[in-house]
Amino acid sequence: MQQFLNAVERKLSPPTRQNKDFINIMPLQTGGILTDAAREVLMEFGDGYSVCDFCEGVLNQIRNPPIKDLVHEFLPRFLGCDLVRLTTGAREGKFIILHALTRRGDTIVVDSNRHYTTALAAARIGLNVVEVSNSGYPEYKINVEDYIPLIERHTPKLILLTYPDGNYGNLADAKRLGEIAGHYNVAYLLNGAYAVGRMPINLSEIGADFVIASAHKSMASAGPSGVLGMKKKWEDIVLRKSKMYQKKETELLGCTLRGLGSVTLMASFPSVVERVQGWREQIEKVQWFSQELEKLGMKQLGEKPHKHDLVSFESPLFYEISKTRRERGYFLYKELRKKGIWGIKPGQSRKFKISTFAGTRKELDVVVDAFKDIIANYA
């Protein structure tokens, strides 16, 4: 046993993040960086189910900490919806909705830029998935009018739009799709994993029935954590109660976000509410950044002018350099890391995606200069 303990201590000693002070351009992280207020509550509520100290059986009714206020007052106002529940991530929110509204053999219509978990959730239930094709290289845009013939042909139980998609950062016309969904009386789910908490989102204005959010991707919260918002008309279906345990909502398996995700979401929420008001500046920043990288020979993929901080680039020059380097595709990741820049995945040099959300203009200048230096040294 002592040998086992020694091995455990040696291999699993408290890890540290070597890149924590780097300029962060990783799309998965830039919207989820904790606020100072959120960091303060980590230790306070780090013990197991400590958010449940004063729970009377329903997570969203807990008053101390004020989860009830967050779920029933502030998040519905923020999202422009009637009802909200916390989830353990956007993918879980997606599955909750699909499982509640559909049955094996039903059809859903989704955009072809959808996240892989859309396909997995559908497969888990046994659904038929029909995809709306994108426009192809180089913009990969979704035209929501293309949903119409597929709705008429397949009579889906639900349609889904990824807003924006996680590959190119494209923002399709979500409001127009809401009009289409209303005309055909079909349920409409908006996947806002990279939107809610970064940019203004209002369910009522868009005309969707559901919106899912990733709090750890875009709401400055510890992960995994998420938010599910909906219209009241779906309450009896999605939030139906267990017959055996009358306080518990069946699709949510009773309680969902029972730990640090909920309290860090609360602690960061004032800052999140404030920061979405600055979305115009975020768009200006990413458009400037895109132009600077294209001056260096890279090609921005996705819609132009770009309207979201997540942005993808094709980089044939770096790919050619990688062929001559011992590290191959890893060389770009390693070179940027040497310069204190974190976010491009190891192994990517031909094409990569980044996010400008967390970087200041000064920090993004450093990133641009880093690319210039790498080209000067190796091209």
N, C-alpha and C positions, 0 to 999 in steps of 0.2 A: 504493500500500500504506500509506503514511503517513496518507493521508486515512481509510482504513479503520480503521487503528489508533486514530487520534484519535476517530473515531466510537464505536468499541468502548469506549475508556476513558471517554468522556463519558457514554455511555448505561448502561454496565455497571460503573461504579465501585462498589466494595464497598457493597452496600445496608445500610441499618440499619432496625431495627424501631421505629417511632415509638411503638408502643403497649406496649413491653416492660415498662414499669413500671406499667401500668394494673392496675386490679382486673379480673381475667379471669373472665368468665362464659360463654365460648364452649365448647359441648359438645365440639367437636373438639379442644380444647386443654387443658382443665382437668386431665384425667387424664394428660396427656403432658408436663406441665411437668417439665423435668429437675431432678433433685436436684443438690446441690452436687458430690457424688461423680461423677455422670455428666458434669457440665460439665468436671471436671478431666481426664477421659480424652479429650475431644474433640480436643485438640491432639496428645495422645500417639499416637492412632491415626487421625489424619486423613488420612494419606497412602495413597490408593488401597486396595490389599488388604493393609494393614499387619497386620490380624488374622491373615493367612496367613503371617507370617514363619516359623513353625515347623510349617506344615501338611505332612502326609504324604499328602495326597490326599483326605481326608474332613473337611469343615468341622466336623461334630459330634464329631470325635475330637481336635480341637486341644486341647492341654494348656496352652499358653502363648500367649495368655491362656486362662483355664480354661473354655473353651466346653464341653468334655466334661463337666465337673462340673455346669455349669448345665443342659445338655440331658439328661443321663442320670441325674442324681441329684436336683437341687434342683427343677427344673420339674415332673417327674412327681409328686414328693411334694406340691408346692404345688397341683397341679391334680387330684390323686387319679386319675391315669391310669397306664398302663403305659409308653407311648412318647411322646416329644416330638421335634419338629423345629422349628427356627426357619424362618420364612418372611419374605417381604418385605411382608407385610401380611395382614390377615384375608381379604381378597378372594382373594389368591393361595392361601391355605390352603383356602378354599372350593372353588376351581377344581381344586386337586390332588385333593381327595376325590371330587368329582363325576366328574372325568375318569377316575379309577381305578376307580370302582364302577359306572359306567353306560356305556351305549352309545347312539348316535343312535336316537331313537324311544322310549327308555325314559321313564317318568313319575316325577316327584318331587312330593311334597306339601309345601307350605310355608305359612307364615302370611302373610296379606295385608299385614302391617306390615313384611315383609321389606325388607332393603336392596336398592337397585336393582342392586347387583352380583350378587345371587342370580339375578335374571332374566338378566343379561348372561352369567354363567357358564353357565347352562343353555342359552341361545341359542347360545353358542359351540360347545357340544357337540351341540346339536340335540335337546334334551330337551323333553318335554311338561311344563308346569308347571301344577299344580292348586293353587289357593289356598284356605286356610281363611279365611272371611270374619271380619272383626272385628265388634264390636257396634255400630259406627257412632257418630255424634256423641252425647254429648261425650267418652265414655270410650275408644272404639276398642279394647276389650279382646278378647283371643283366649281362647276357651274351648277347651282342648285336647281335650275330649270330641268336638268337631266334626271332629277328625282321623279318628275311627273309621269313619264311613260312607264317607269318601273313600278310606281305606286299603282297605276291603272292596270298593269299587267299582273302584278303579284298580290295585290291587296294585303300589304304587310300589317302586322300588329303594331309595329313601331318603326320609326325612322330615326337615324342617328347622324349627327354631324360633329366632326372633331374640329374644335375651334380654339386656337389654331391647331393644325396638325403638328406632331412632334418631329417631323423630318425636315420640313421646309419653312415652318412658321407662317403658312398661308391662312388668311382669314376670309373664308367664303361668306356669302351674303346670308347670314344667319336669320336676319329679320324677314327676308323674302321667303326663306324656307318655312318660317313660322306661318306666313300667309298660305303657303301651299299646304302645310299640315292642317291648318284650320279648314281650308276648302274641302279637303278629302277626309276630314274627321279622323286623322290618324295621330297617335301619340308621338311626341317629338322629344327626343333626348339630346341635349347639348353637352358634349364632353368639353368642359372648360378647364381641364387640368393645368394648361399653360396660360389660362386667361384670368380666372377668378383670383383676385389678390394682386394682379399685375395691372389690369386694365378695367375700366368700368364695364360691368355686366348687369343687365336688368332683364330678368326672365319675362316679366310682363311686356316690356317693350319689344323683346325679340319674338314673343309668341310661342315659346317652347313650353312643354309640360313639365320637363325635368331639367335640372342642371347638376352636373357633378363637378367637384373641385378637388384638387390635390393640395392639401394644406402644407405638406412638406415640400412640394415643388414650388408653390406660388403664394403661400400665406405666412411665410416666416415662422414655420412651426416645426417641432420635432416630428420625425417620421417613425412609422407610417401613420398618416392622418389624412382625413378628407372630410368633405361636406357634401350632403345631398339636399337639394332644394326642389320643391314641387308645388304644383297647384293643389288646392284643397280637394278638388274633385277626385283625386287619386288616393286620398287618405285611407278609405276603407279597404282598398286593395293592397297598397304597398305597406301600410302601417297597421294592418289587421292584427288583433290581439290573439294570443294563445288561449285556447279553451281551458287548458289545464292550469296555466299560470297567467292569470287575467291581467296582470300589470305589464306583461312582457309582449313586445312586438315581434311576431314570428319571423318575418323576413330579416330582421336585424339580429336574430338569435338572442333577443333580450337586450343586452347592452353591447355597445361597440367600443368607443374610444375611451378606455378606462384609465389611461395613464398620462404620460407627459405630453402627448399630442394635444389633449384637450386644454391643459393649463397653459401650454406655450402658445396655442392658438388664441386663447383669451388675452394673454399678456401682450402679444404682438398686434392684436386686432386694431387698437387705436392707430398705430403706425401704418397698418395695411390700409385702413380707411383713408388715411391722409395721402398715402403714396399713389393710390390709383388716380387721384386728381391731377397728378403730374404725368399722365400717360403721353400727352402731346410731346413733352420733352424727351421721353423714351423713344418715340418714333423718330424724332429728329436726330437723336444720337445714333440709332442703328442705321439710318439712311446715310449719315455722314461716314460711319465706319465702313459700310459696304462700298461706298465710293472710293475710300482710301485703299481698300484691299484690291479693288478692281484695277486701280492705277498700277498695282504691283504685278498684274498679270493673272489674278484670280478671277473666277467667274461666279457671281452670285446666282444661286438657284432659287426657285420660288418666285412669287409675284413681285413686280416692280412697279412703282416704288414700294419698298418693303414697309409693312405696317405692324410688325411685331419684333420684339427683341431677339427671338430665336431665329437664327439665320444660317443658311447652309451655303458652302462655297465649294466649287470645283477648283482643284489646284494642280494642273498638269505639270507646272514647273517643279513643285515639291515632289511630285511623283517621279519625275525624271531624276531629280537629285537622289531620291531614295534608292534608286537602282545602283548607284555608285557607292552607297554607304554600307558599312558592315551591319548597322542596325536596321537596314532596309526601311520599312514604313514607320518604325519606331523612332527614327531620327528626329522627326518634327516634334513629337511629344517631349523627347529628351532635351532638345535645344530650347524649347520654350520653358521647360522646367528649370533649366540652368538660369534662365532670366527671371525666375520668380512668377511665372504665368502658369495657371492651372486650368485645364478644362478640355483640351483636345484629347480624345481617347487614344491610348497607346495603339500603334499599328495603323493609324489613319494618316495618310499623306495625300492620297489622290482626291479625296473628298472629305470634308469635315463640317461639323455644325458647332456653333458657339452661341452664347447669349451675351448681349451687352447690358443686361438689366442692372447688374450689381456694380458695374464699373463706372467710375467718374470719367469725365472727358479727359482728364489728365492721365488716368490709368489706361484708358483706351489708346491714348497717344503712345504710351509705353508699349502696348501690344503691337500697334502698327510699326513702331520703330524696331521692335524685335523681329517682325517678319522681314523688314528691310535688311536688317543685319544678317539674317540667315541667308537671304538671297545673295547679298554681297559676298558672303564668305564661301558659299558653296556652288553658286550658279556659274 
